[in-house]
Amino acid sequence: MKTKLLDGMVTFVHVVDSGSFTHAAQITGHSTSYISKEMSKLEERLGVRLLHRTTRTLSLTPEGELYYESCKQLVESAQEIENALGGKQSEPQGHLRISCPVSFGVVELSPMLAKFMSLYPKVTFEVDLSDRRVDLVAEGIDIAVRAVHKAADSSLISRRIKTAQAVTVAAPSYLRKYGTPKHPSELNQHKAITYSYQKNPNLWEYNSNDGEMIKVEVDSVFAANSPEMEMSMCLEGIGITRLPEEHTREAIATGRLVELFSDFPKHKIDLCLVYPSRKHMSAKVRAFIDFMAENLAAN
């Protein structure tokens, strides 16, 4: 390991967090010239410019933003380990990066975050509302909320926080034009609207009442990475789709959508928190996971 690997890292984090060399000098007890020299040595060693400097402001370069996110996590983790070794109770604090599906984030996560932040005011958040499957480690994400049964990566942990049900639906206009399938096996004769972020979007699975697994290869005429878009196209009569029941409840009640195969057991969707498996989990991550599990307990 390079002996100078961590040199300047803590100072760099202080500079970015405080917004100036002068404030960073006051925090660390060094002179402003010392801070400036440390940053110059760090940039020279890395071979990239980390900061844009003017007489009044500092701003991060793209390389600086990437380096800062990694340094921030390392410095916070080191502080938490030191606190743990010293027998100190570590209060949840620092920056949490969360990835979450758009619909869940807007409807359910927002009030949860507001409540969490009132309990732990020293924790700040950055939320990426996206249905795509993120690489937690590569993108510096602390926790992802995902509809999965288990984490695909063995280095990740998956903790279920809620179970939802999915229903198969179609618009009356579609059914008038193409007919109503009575059994899931008939779906291969119909047009389907699929969710592109699923592992196998064209393979739909159903359980019969006697426990038999039914797998159907559907003909996707429209794929989207947004449940809201799937819903919209389904209402237009483009095809049959399968969505969480809570998304479709109102449209079914008002007759704008028709639920298919209602005599079959509903398909279950597990909503999970996925996070890196680390021996020394930070207090902020542990607190957030426990909070979500308590407030959105799995059914």
Disulfide bonds with the S-S distance in Angstrom:
none
